[in-house]
Amino acid sequence: MVQTGERIVSSASERYMLVYMILVLVIITSLVIVFFVVFQKRKNKLLLDKIKRQREFEEEMVKAQTETQEQTLKNIGWELHDNVGQLLSFASMQLSILKMQVSDDVRDKFKDTTEALSNGLKEVRALSKTLNNDVVLNLGFEKSITNELDRLKRMKFTSAELKITGDRVSFKDKNHEIIVFRILQEFLSNSVKYSEAKHLYFTIHYTPSNIRIIAKDDGKGFNTDTVEKGSGLINMSSRAALIGATLNLHSKPNEGVELMLDYPLD
């Protein structure tokens, strides 16, 4: 009987010890899991903070670069208007005075030169306006695009059309208006330099939630998969990202280039 009782006590102790060990193991396992989860959350938070800081840094760099470019364009616009424009005006005035001092036969020979000088002065003044933010904002987004298309039509293109649909809405920020205008200027600059296009087509579609702008040319196009991305394409993409806009560029050889920009209003 005594031995039986001792075996019962021993068996109970072993069960208690087993339960205790299992409990300790469960606690240790739980602590390890909790530690791992906390560590992983902390790691993820640090990683997200790093990504956020990197994104903020990149946005600040793009913003600083954009502001520098805008100031440079503004200075160039002033130089064109105040210095080059004044020199061309003076040359035109001197030519007019000289025309009055020569015979009629000689005066006729001045006609082409006078017209070329006058047209050059108009183009310089028109270009200077598009480079100055204050002038662009004063004229308004649509008028500035119209002026730019008219200027390029005089220079190079057979036609340059602007179509506007929907009820007009304003940009969330006036600075965003300038940035979108500069993106479109970059597109036009590329069309002038590379496309060999004859026609330009612009559409501005207003909706309550966004402004969609489509710009197209009928030039030689390019393969978007193989083309090397130059500073123009990079500038357009970085400027669009800076204001939360979505920019897509589509092109195929001999099918022109189409730019679609969606600017959210929400």
PASEBA-1860 file (N, C-alpha, C; in nm, 3 decimals):
! residues 266
1> MVQTGERI> 0.083/-0.121/0.000/0.000/0.000/0.000/0.086/0.125/0.000 ~ 0.191/0.118/0.080/0.282/0.234/0.089/0.346/0.259/-0.046 ~ 0.390/0.147/-0.110/0.455/0.163/-0.242/0.356/0.216/-0.345 ~ 0.233/0.168/-0.335/0.130/0.217/-0.429/0.107/0.365/-0.411 ~ 0.102/0.410/-0.286/0.083/0.552/-0.257/0.199/0.635/-0.308 ~ 0.321/0.580/-0.290/0.439/0.656/-0.336/0.436/0.670/-0.489 ~ 0.392/0.560/-0.559/0.386/0.567/-0.705/0.283/0.669/-0.751 ~ 0.172/0.677/-0.679/0.067/0.774/-0.713/0.119/0.916/-0.696
9> VSSASERY> 0.190/0.939/-0.583/0.246/1.074/-0.557/0.349/1.108/-0.663 ~ 0.435/1.007/-0.695/0.538/1.030/-0.796/0.476/1.060/-0.932 ~ 0.371/0.986/-0.967/0.304/1.009/-1.095/0.241/1.147/-1.100 ~ 0.180/1.189/-0.989/0.119/1.322/-0.985/0.225/1.430/-0.998 ~ 0.340/1.409/-0.932/0.449/1.508/-0.939/0.501/1.518/-1.081 ~ 0.513/1.402/-1.147/0.559/1.403/-1.285/0.463/1.478/-1.375 ~ 0.333/1.459/-1.349/0.234/1.531/-1.431/0.243/1.680/-1.407 ~ 0.255/1.717/-1.279/0.268/1.859/-1.247/0.394/1.918/-1.312
17> MLVYMILV> 0.502/1.840/-1.306/0.628/1.886/-1.366/0.613/1.901/-1.517 ~ 0.542/1.806/-1.579/0.521/1.812/-1.724/0.436/1.934/-1.762 ~ 0.328/1.952/-1.682/0.243/2.069/-1.706/0.321/2.198/-1.690 ~ 0.404/2.200/-1.585/0.486/2.319/-1.557/0.582/2.346/-1.673 ~ 0.648/2.241/-1.722/0.743/2.257/-1.832/0.672/2.302/-1.960 ~ 0.554/2.242/-1.983/0.477/2.284/-2.101/0.437/2.430/-2.089 ~ 0.393/2.470/-1.968/0.352/2.608/-1.944/0.470/2.703/-1.966 ~ 0.587/2.663/-1.909/0.706/2.746/-1.928/0.741/2.756/-2.076
25> LVIITSLV> 0.731/2.644/-2.147/0.761/2.644/-2.290/0.666/2.733/-2.368 ~ 0.536/2.724/-2.330/0.436/2.809/-2.397/0.465/2.957/-2.372 ~ 0.500/2.991/-2.246/0.531/3.130/-2.211/0.653/3.178/-2.289 ~ 0.758/3.094/-2.291/0.879/3.133/-2.364/0.850/3.151/-2.513 ~ 0.772/3.055/-2.569/0.736/3.065/-2.710/0.655/3.191/-2.737 ~ 0.561/3.222/-2.647/0.479/3.343/-2.663/0.565/3.468/-2.657 ~ 0.659/3.468/-2.561/0.749/3.584/-2.549/0.834/3.601/-2.675 ~ 0.881/3.489/-2.729/0.960/3.495/-2.852/0.876/3.550/-2.967
33> IVFFVVFQ> 0.752/3.501/-2.976/0.663/3.547/-3.083/0.634/3.697/-3.067 ~ 0.602/3.737/-2.943/0.574/3.879/-2.916/0.695/3.964/-2.949 ~ 0.812/3.917/-2.906/0.935/3.990/-2.933/0.958/4.002/-3.084 ~ 0.936/3.891/-3.155/0.955/3.892/-3.300/0.859/3.989/-3.368 ~ 0.730/3.987/-3.324/0.630/4.076/-3.383/0.665/4.221/-3.356 ~ 0.703/4.251/-3.231/0.740/4.389/-3.196/0.863/4.433/-3.275 ~ 0.961/4.342/-3.283/1.082/4.372/-3.357/1.051/4.398/-3.505 ~ 0.963/4.313/-3.561/0.928/4.328/-3.703/0.854/4.459/-3.727
41> KRKNKLLL> 0.762/4.493/-3.635/0.690/4.620/-3.648/0.785/4.737/-3.639 ~ 0.878/4.727/-3.544/0.976/4.833/-3.529/1.063/4.846/-3.654 ~ 1.102/4.730/-3.707/1.183/4.730/-3.828/1.107/4.790/-3.946 ~ 0.979/4.750/-3.958/0.896/4.804/-4.066/0.877/4.954/-4.052 ~ 0.857/4.998/-3.927/0.838/5.141/-3.903/0.964/5.220/-3.942 ~ 1.079/5.166/-3.902/1.205/5.232/-3.938/1.224/5.234/-4.089 ~ 1.186/5.124/-4.154/1.198/5.117/-4.300/1.104/5.216/-4.367 ~ 0.979/5.223/-4.317/0.883/5.318/-4.373/0.928/5.462/-4.350
49> DKIKRQRE> 0.983/5.488/-4.229/1.034/5.622/-4.200/1.148/5.658/-4.294 ~ 1.233/5.560/-4.322/1.346/5.583/-4.413/1.296/5.613/-4.554 ~ 1.198/5.533/-4.598/1.140/5.555/-4.730/1.072/5.691/-4.737 ~ 1.001/5.727/-4.630/0.933/5.856/-4.625/1.033/5.970/-4.631 ~ 1.141/5.958/-4.551/1.244/6.062/-4.552/1.310/6.073/-4.689 ~ 1.334/5.956/-4.753/1.394/5.956/-4.886/1.302/6.023/-4.987 ~ 1.171/5.991/-4.976/1.075/6.051/-5.067/1.067/6.202/-5.045 ~ 1.063/6.243/-4.918/1.059/6.386/-4.888/1.184/6.457/-4.939
57> FEEEMVKA> 1.299/6.390/-4.923/1.424/6.447/-4.973/1.419/6.463/-5.124 ~ 1.372/6.359/-5.193/1.364/6.365/-5.339/1.266/6.474/-5.383 ~ 1.152/6.486/-5.312/1.055/6.589/-5.345/1.115/6.728/-5.325 ~ 1.191/6.745/-5.215/1.255/6.874/-5.190/1.359/6.905/-5.298 ~ 1.432/6.801/-5.341/1.531/6.821/-5.446/1.464/6.863/-5.577 ~ 1.353/6.793/-5.611/1.280/6.827/-5.733/1.222/6.968/-5.722 ~ 1.168/6.998/-5.603/1.110/7.131/-5.581/1.217/7.239/-5.595 ~ 1.332/7.216/-5.533/1.441/7.314/-5.542/1.489/7.328/-5.686
65> QTETQEQT> 1.500/7.214/-5.756/1.542/7.219/-5.896/1.440/7.293/-5.980 ~ 1.311/7.266/-5.954/1.205/7.333/-6.029/1.207/7.483/-6.004 ~ 1.223/7.523/-5.877/1.228/7.665/-5.844/1.348/7.733/-5.910 ~ 1.462/7.663/-5.913/1.581/7.717/-5.978/1.559/7.735/-6.127 ~ 1.498/7.633/-6.188/1.469/7.642/-6.331/1.372/7.755/-6.360 ~ 1.270/7.769/-6.274/1.173/7.876/-6.295/1.238/8.014/-6.284 ~ 1.327/8.029/-6.186/1.395/8.157/-6.171/1.486/8.185/-6.290 ~ 1.552/8.079/-6.339/1.637/8.095/-6.457/1.554/8.137/-6.579
73> LKNIGWEL> 1.440/8.070/-6.598/1.352/8.106/-6.710/1.302/8.250/-6.696 ~ 1.270/8.287/-6.573/1.222/8.423/-6.549/1.330/8.525/-6.584 ~ 1.453/8.497/-6.544/1.564/8.588/-6.574/1.587/8.597/-6.725 ~ 1.579/8.481/-6.792/1.595/8.481/-6.938/1.484/8.563/-7.003 ~ 1.362/8.547/-6.950/1.249/8.623/-7.003/1.271/8.773/-6.988 ~ 1.320/8.813/-6.871/1.351/8.956/-6.851/1.458/9.003/-6.948 ~ 1.563/8.920/-6.964/1.673/8.958/-7.054/1.622/8.973/-7.197 ~ 1.538/8.880/-7.239/1.484/8.887/-7.375/1.399/9.012/-7.394
81> HDNVGQLL> 1.314/9.038/-7.296/1.222/9.151/-7.309/1.294/9.285/-7.293 ~ 1.377/9.296/-7.190/1.437/9.426/-7.158/1.561/9.457/-7.240 ~ 1.645/9.357/-7.267/1.771/9.382/-7.336/1.763/9.351/-7.485 ~ 1.737/9.224/-7.518/1.729/9.187/-7.660/1.615/9.262/-7.728 ~ 1.501/9.269/-7.661/1.387/9.341/-7.717/1.418/9.488/-7.743 ~ 1.487/9.550/-7.648/1.524/9.691/-7.664/1.622/9.710/-7.780 ~ 1.717/9.618/-7.792/1.814/9.627/-7.901/1.746/9.612/-8.037 ~ 1.653/9.517/-8.045/1.580/9.499/-8.171/1.491/9.619/-8.201
89> SFASMQLS> 1.433/9.676/-8.099/1.350/9.797/-8.117/1.435/9.913/-8.168 ~ 1.554/9.927/-8.108/1.645/10.033/-8.151/1.689/10.012/-8.296 ~ 1.722/9.886/-8.330/1.763/9.855/-8.467/1.650/9.884/-8.566 ~ 1.527/9.850/-8.527/1.412/9.877/-8.613/1.392/10.026/-8.632 ~ 1.408/10.102/-8.525/1.391/10.247/-8.532/1.499/10.308/-8.622 ~ 1.625/10.262/-8.605/1.734/10.313/-8.688/1.714/10.280/-8.835 ~ 1.662/10.161/-8.860/1.636/10.121/-8.998/1.527/10.207/-9.060 ~ 1.425/10.239/-8.980/1.317/10.326/-9.029/1.369/10.465/-9.064
97> ILKMQVSD> 1.457/10.517/-8.978/1.517/10.649/-9.004/1.602/10.646/-9.131 ~ 1.678/10.535/-9.147/1.763/10.523/-9.263/1.682/10.513/-9.391 ~ 1.566/10.446/-9.381/1.480/10.433/-9.499/1.432/10.569/-9.549 ~ 1.409/10.661/-9.459/1.359/10.793/-9.495/1.467/10.877/-9.565 ~ 1.592/10.836/-9.554/1.702/10.916/-9.607/1.755/10.864/-9.741 ~ 1.690/10.762/-9.796/1.736/10.706/-9.923/1.628/10.721/-10.028 ~ 1.665/10.693/-10.151/1.570/10.705/-10.261/1.468/10.592/-10.256 ~ 1.360/10.610/-10.334/1.253/10.511/-10.336/1.303/10.374/-10.383
105> DVRDKFKD> 1.394/10.372/-10.479/1.446/10.245/-10.531/1.520/10.168/-10.422 ~ 1.600/10.239/-10.346/1.675/10.175/-10.239/1.583/10.138/-10.123 ~ 1.483/10.221/-10.099/1.391/10.199/-9.987/1.318/10.067/-9.999 ~ 1.283/10.029/-10.121/1.212/9.902/-10.141/1.295/9.782/-10.098 ~ 1.428/9.797/-10.107/1.516/9.686/-10.070/1.521/9.664/-9.918 ~ 1.475/9.766/-9.846/1.473/9.753/-9.700/1.349/9.678/-9.650 ~ 1.254/9.654/-9.739/1.124/9.601/-9.696/1.137/9.466/-9.626 ~ 1.205/9.372/-9.690/1.218/9.238/-9.631/1.293/9.241/-9.499
113> TTEALSNG> 1.398/9.322/-9.494/1.476/9.333/-9.371/1.392/9.392/-9.259 ~ 1.314/9.493/-9.292/1.228/9.558/-9.192/1.124/9.459/-9.138 ~ 1.062/9.382/-9.227/0.962/9.285/-9.185/1.023/9.175/-9.100 ~ 1.142/9.128/-9.141/1.208/9.023/-9.063/1.244/9.072/-8.924 ~ 1.292/9.196/-8.916/1.328/9.253/-8.786/1.204/9.272/-8.699 ~ 1.095/9.315/-8.760/0.970/9.335/-8.686/0.915/9.202/-8.635 ~ 0.919/9.100/-8.721/0.871/8.968/-8.679/0.960/8.909/-8.570 ~ 1.090/8.931/-8.583/1.182/8.883/-8.480/1.153/8.947/-8.345
121> LKEVRALS> 1.123/9.076/-8.346/1.090/9.146/-8.223/0.962/9.090/-8.161 ~ 0.862/9.062/-8.244/0.737/9.004/-8.194/0.761/8.868/-8.130 ~ 0.845/8.785/-8.195/0.872/8.651/-8.143/0.948/8.657/-8.012 ~ 1.043/8.747/-8.002/1.119/8.763/-7.878/1.027/8.804/-7.764 ~ 0.938/8.897/-7.789/0.846/8.942/-7.685/0.746/8.832/-7.647 ~ 0.700/8.757/-7.748/0.607/8.646/-7.720/0.677/8.539/-7.637 ~ 0.801/8.506/-7.672/0.875/8.405/-7.598/0.903/8.451/-7.456 ~ 0.937/8.577/-7.438/0.967/8.628/-7.304/0.846/8.617/-7.211
129> KTLNNDVV> 0.727/8.631/-7.267/0.606/8.620/-7.186/0.587/8.478/-7.133 ~ 0.616/8.379/-7.216/0.594/8.240/-7.174/0.696/8.194/-7.072 ~ 0.807/8.267/-7.057/0.911/8.229/-6.962/0.892/8.293/-6.826 ~ 0.801/8.386/-6.815/0.780/8.460/-6.691/0.654/8.408/-6.621 ~ 0.672/8.354/-6.501/0.558/8.300/-6.426/0.448/8.402/-6.404 ~ 0.487/8.523/-6.369/0.387/8.627/-6.339/0.298/8.655/-6.459 ~ 0.360/8.658/-6.577/0.284/8.684/-6.698/0.189/8.567/-6.728 ~ 0.241/8.444/-6.711/0.159/8.325/-6.736/0.037/8.323/-6.643
137> LNLGFEKS> 0.061/8.350/-6.514/-0.049/8.352/-6.419/-0.148/8.464/-6.450 ~ -0.097/8.577/-6.495/-0.184/8.691/-6.526/-0.270/8.662/-6.649 ~ -0.210/8.597/-6.748/-0.286/8.564/-6.869/-0.385/8.451/-6.845 ~ -0.348/8.357/-6.760/-0.431/8.240/-6.736/-0.378/8.119/-6.812 ~ -0.413/8.003/-6.764/-0.359/7.878/-6.817/-0.395/7.857/-6.964 ~ -0.522/7.868/-6.996/-0.567/7.842/-7.133/-0.509/7.943/-7.231 ~ -0.509/8.071/-7.194/-0.457/8.175/-7.281/-0.307/8.157/-7.304 ~ -0.235/8.117/-7.201/-0.091/8.096/-7.215/-0.062/7.981/-7.312
145> ITNELDRL> -0.141/7.874/-7.303/-0.123/7.762/-7.397/-0.157/7.806/-7.539 ~ -0.265/7.883/-7.553/-0.304/7.934/-7.685/-0.193/8.019/-7.745 ~ -0.136/8.108/-7.664/-0.027/8.193/-7.713/0.094/8.110/-7.757 ~ 0.124/8.006/-7.677/0.239/7.922/-7.710/0.214/7.846/-7.841 ~ 0.093/7.793/-7.858/0.060/7.723/-7.982/0.063/7.817/-8.102 ~ 0.012/7.938/-8.084/0.014/8.037/-8.193/0.158/8.073/-8.231 ~ 0.243/8.087/-8.130/0.383/8.121/-8.157/0.452/8.010/-8.236 ~ 0.428/7.885/-8.195/0.490/7.773/-8.264/0.432/7.752/-8.404
153> KRMKFTSA> 0.306/7.785/-8.420/0.244/7.774/-8.552/0.308/7.874/-8.649 ~ 0.340/7.992/-8.600/0.409/8.090/-8.683/0.550/8.043/-8.719 ~ 0.613/7.973/-8.625/0.751/7.930/-8.644/0.765/7.807/-8.733 ~ 0.682/7.705/-8.708/0.713/7.573/-8.763/0.594/7.492/-8.811 ~ 0.484/7.491/-8.736/0.378/7.395/-8.759/0.270/7.450/-8.853 ~ 0.211/7.358/-8.928/0.102/7.397/-9.018/-0.023/7.433/-8.940 ~ -0.050/7.357/-8.833/-0.165/7.387/-8.747/-0.131/7.348/-8.604 ~ -0.195/7.417/-8.511/-0.179/7.389/-8.368/-0.312/7.420/-8.301
161> ELKITGDR> -0.388/7.315/-8.272/-0.526/7.333/-8.226/-0.539/7.306/-8.077 ~ -0.624/7.384/-8.013/-0.657/7.364/-7.872/-0.808/7.345/-7.859 ~ -0.848/7.233/-7.799/-0.989/7.204/-7.776/-1.014/7.196/-7.627 ~ -1.122/7.258/-7.581/-1.155/7.262/-7.438/-1.295/7.203/-7.418 ~ -1.306/7.107/-7.327/-1.435/7.045/-7.298/-1.460/7.045/-7.147 ~ -1.587/7.038/-7.110/-1.625/7.036/-6.969/-1.634/7.175/-6.910 ~ -1.686/7.181/-6.787/-1.698/7.308/-6.716/-1.567/7.342/-6.648 ~ -1.517/7.462/-6.671/-1.387/7.502/-6.621/-1.379/7.495/-6.469
169> VSFKDKNH> -1.268/7.442/-6.422/-1.238/7.438/-6.279/-1.095/7.489/-6.261 ~ -1.064/7.534/-6.139/-0.933/7.591/-6.112/-0.839/7.487/-6.054 ~ -0.710/7.509/-6.074/-0.608/7.426/-6.010/-0.612/7.447/-5.859 ~ -0.570/7.344/-5.785/-0.568/7.356/-5.639/-0.469/7.460/-5.593 ~ -0.365/7.479/-5.670/-0.258/7.570/-5.633/-0.211/7.640/-5.760 ~ -0.190/7.770/-5.752/-0.143/7.846/-5.868/-0.008/7.796/-5.917 ~ 0.077/7.752/-5.822/0.207/7.699/-5.862/0.192/7.572/-5.945 ~ 0.089/7.494/-5.918/0.064/7.373/-5.995/0.030/7.409/-6.140
177> EIIVFRIL> -0.040/7.520/-6.157/-0.074/7.567/-6.291/0.053/7.594/-6.373 ~ 0.151/7.657/-6.307/0.278/7.685/-6.374/0.351/7.556/-6.408 ~ 0.352/7.461/-6.314/0.423/7.335/-6.336/0.363/7.258/-6.453 ~ 0.230/7.252/-6.460/0.166/7.183/-6.572/0.199/7.253/-6.703 ~ 0.198/7.386/-6.702/0.232/7.462/-6.822/0.375/7.432/-6.867 ~ 0.468/7.420/-6.771/0.607/7.389/-6.805/0.620/7.246/-6.862 ~ 0.540/7.153/-6.811/0.541/7.017/-6.866/0.499/7.021/-7.013 ~ 0.394/7.097/-7.043/0.346/7.107/-7.180/0.447/7.180/-7.268
185> QEFLSNSV> 0.515/7.279/-7.213/0.621/7.347/-7.287/0.734/7.249/-7.322 ~ 0.767/7.161/-7.228/0.871/7.061/-7.254/0.828/6.968/-7.367 ~ 0.703/6.928/-7.365/0.650/6.844/-7.474/0.662/6.917/-7.607 ~ 0.623/7.045/-7.610/0.630/7.123/-7.733/0.774/7.142/-7.780 ~ 0.863/7.162/-7.685/1.004/7.177/-7.719/1.059/7.052/-7.785 ~ 1.021/6.935/-7.731/1.063/6.808/-7.791/1.004/6.790/-7.931 ~ 0.878/6.835/-7.948/0.815/6.826/-8.080/0.888/6.912/-8.182 ~ 0.928/7.030/-8.139/1.000/7.121/-8.228/1.135/7.062/-8.268
193> KYSEAKHL> 1.206/7.004/-8.170/1.343/6.959/-8.194/1.352/6.824/-8.264 ~ 1.260/6.732/-8.232/1.280/6.594/-8.275/1.170/6.535/-8.363 ~ 1.049/6.586/-8.353/0.935/6.511/-8.408/0.920/6.519/-8.559 ~ 0.963/6.632/-8.619/0.938/6.658/-8.761/0.787/6.660/-8.790 ~ 0.711/6.699/-8.689/0.564/6.702/-8.702/0.519/6.827/-8.777 ~ 0.398/6.820/-8.829/0.336/6.934/-8.897/0.215/6.987/-8.820 ~ 0.157/6.901/-8.737/0.033/6.939/-8.668/0.044/6.907/-8.518 ~ -0.016/6.995/-8.438/-0.024/6.975/-8.293/-0.171/6.976/-8.253
201> YFTIHYTP> -0.206/6.888/-8.158/-0.343/6.880/-8.110/-0.343/6.878/-7.957 ~ -0.409/6.976/-7.898/-0.417/6.984/-7.752/-0.564/6.978/-7.710 ~ -0.589/6.902/-7.603/-0.724/6.895/-7.545/-0.715/6.915/-7.395 ~ -0.799/7.002/-7.342/-0.812/7.020/-7.197/-0.954/6.978/-7.161 ~ -0.964/6.873/-7.080/-1.096/6.822/-7.040/-1.114/6.841/-6.890 ~ -1.211/6.924/-6.854/-1.239/6.953/-6.712/-1.348/6.861/-6.660 ~ -1.326/6.805/-6.542/-1.429/6.731/-6.469/-1.426/6.778/-6.324 ~ -1.529/6.745/-6.245/-1.527/6.787/-6.105/-1.411/6.728/-6.024
209> SNIRIIAK> -1.356/6.616/-6.070/-1.252/6.547/-5.992/-1.111/6.563/-6.047 ~ -1.099/6.600/-6.174/-0.964/6.615/-6.229/-0.963/6.701/-6.355 ~ -0.842/6.739/-6.395/-0.820/6.807/-6.522/-0.733/6.714/-6.606 ~ -0.785/6.673/-6.718/-0.708/6.584/-6.808/-0.662/6.665/-6.929 ~ -0.533/6.657/-6.955/-0.474/6.729/-7.069/-0.409/6.627/-7.161 ~ -0.444/6.635/-7.287/-0.385/6.547/-7.388/-0.315/6.634/-7.492 ~ -0.189/6.604/-7.516/-0.111/6.676/-7.617/-0.057/6.574/-7.717 ~ -0.075/6.602/-7.846/-0.033/6.506/-7.949/0.034/6.581/-8.064
217> DDGKGFNT> 0.128/6.512/-8.127/0.182/6.559/-8.255/0.176/6.445/-8.356 ~ 0.193/6.478/-8.483/0.185/6.376/-8.588/0.323/6.349/-8.647 ~ 0.425/6.356/-8.562/0.562/6.339/-8.608/0.605/6.195/-8.624 ~ 0.737/6.176/-8.630/0.793/6.044/-8.658/0.785/5.949/-8.539 ~ 0.762/6.002/-8.418/0.747/5.918/-8.300/0.875/5.844/-8.265 ~ 0.863/5.752/-8.169/0.977/5.672/-8.126/0.927/5.550/-8.049 ~ 1.017/5.458/-8.025/0.984/5.338/-7.948/1.007/5.367/-7.800 ~ 0.901/5.371/-7.721/0.914/5.406/-7.579/0.990/5.301/-7.499
225> DTVEKGSG> 0.998/5.179/-7.551/1.069/5.073/-7.478/1.220/5.082/-7.493 ~ 1.265/5.140/-7.603/1.409/5.141/-7.630/1.471/5.280/-7.625 ~ 1.388/5.383/-7.632/1.443/5.519/-7.635/1.514/5.552/-7.504 ~ 1.624/5.623/-7.514/1.696/5.666/-7.395/1.625/5.788/-7.336 ~ 1.595/5.781/-7.208/1.523/5.891/-7.143/1.617/6.007/-7.116 ~ 1.593/6.118/-7.186/1.674/6.237/-7.166/1.620/6.324/-7.056 ~ 1.682/6.440/-7.039/1.643/6.531/-6.931/1.500/6.582/-6.949 ~ 1.455/6.594/-7.076/1.319/6.643/-7.099/1.214/6.550/-7.045
233> LINMSSRA> 1.225/6.421/-7.075/1.128/6.322/-7.026/1.136/6.310/-6.874 ~ 1.257/6.314/-6.821/1.274/6.304/-6.676/1.214/6.426/-6.607 ~ 1.235/6.544/-6.663/1.178/6.666/-6.605/1.026/6.661/-6.602 ~ 0.966/6.614/-6.711/0.821/6.607/-6.716/0.768/6.512/-6.609 ~ 0.830/6.396/-6.596/0.784/6.297/-6.498/0.802/6.347/-6.355 ~ 0.916/6.407/-6.326/0.942/6.454/-6.189/0.852/6.572/-6.153 ~ 0.826/6.658/-6.247/0.735/6.771/-6.221/0.592/6.721/-6.196 ~ 0.549/6.623/-6.275/0.414/6.567/-6.256/0.403/6.502/-6.119
241> ALIGATLN> 0.504/6.425/-6.079/0.502/6.358/-5.949/0.499/6.459/-5.835 ~ 0.564/6.573/-5.855/0.572/6.676/-5.751/0.434/6.730/-5.714 ~ 0.342/6.734/-5.809/0.208/6.789/-5.783/0.102/6.680/-5.774 ~ 0.146/6.553/-5.769/0.051/6.442/-5.756/-0.024/6.410/-5.882 ~ 0.027/6.454/-5.997/-0.039/6.426/-6.125/0.015/6.296/-6.184 ~ -0.065/6.236/-6.271/-0.025/6.114/-6.340/0.007/6.148/-6.484 ~ 0.127/6.110/-6.528/0.171/6.142/-6.663/0.202/6.013/-6.739 ~ 0.144/6.001/-6.858/0.171/5.886/-6.945/0.209/5.936/-7.083
249> LHSKPNEG> 0.313/5.875/-7.138/0.362/5.913/-7.270/0.353/5.791/-7.361 ~ 0.283/5.805/-7.474/0.265/5.695/-7.569/0.322/5.736/-7.704 ~ 0.396/5.644/-7.763/0.450/5.672/-7.895/0.492/5.543/-7.963 ~ 0.484/5.544/-8.095/0.536/5.437/-8.179/0.600/5.501/-8.301 ~ 0.699/5.435/-8.359/0.761/5.492/-8.479/0.658/5.524/-8.587 ~ 0.668/5.644/-8.641/0.581/5.693/-8.749/0.436/5.715/-8.706 ~ 0.410/5.717/-8.574/0.273/5.739/-8.527/0.264/5.857/-8.430 ~ 0.366/5.940/-8.427/0.361/6.058/-8.343/0.378/6.027/-8.195
257> VELMLDYP> 0.356/6.129/-8.114/0.370/6.118/-7.969/0.244/6.173/-7.903 ~ 0.198/6.104/-7.800/0.081/6.152/-7.723/0.117/6.157/-7.575 ~ 0.093/6.270/-7.516/0.111/6.287/-7.372/-0.025/6.303/-7.307 ~ -0.049/6.226/-7.200/-0.173/6.238/-7.125/-0.139/6.269/-6.979 ~ -0.191/6.378/-6.929/-0.164/6.420/-6.792/-0.295/6.434/-6.717 ~ -0.308/6.363/-6.605/-0.426/6.373/-6.520/-0.389/6.444/-6.391 ~ -0.450/6.560/-6.370/-0.425/6.638/-6.249/-0.546/6.625/-6.156 ~ -0.528/6.562/-6.039/-0.641/6.541/-5.948/-0.681/6.668/-5.874
265> LD> -0.809/6.686/-5.854/-0.860/6.803/-5.784/-0.902/6.769/-5.642 ~ -0.906/6.641/-5.608/-0.950/6.597/-5.474/-0.835/6.612/-5.374
END
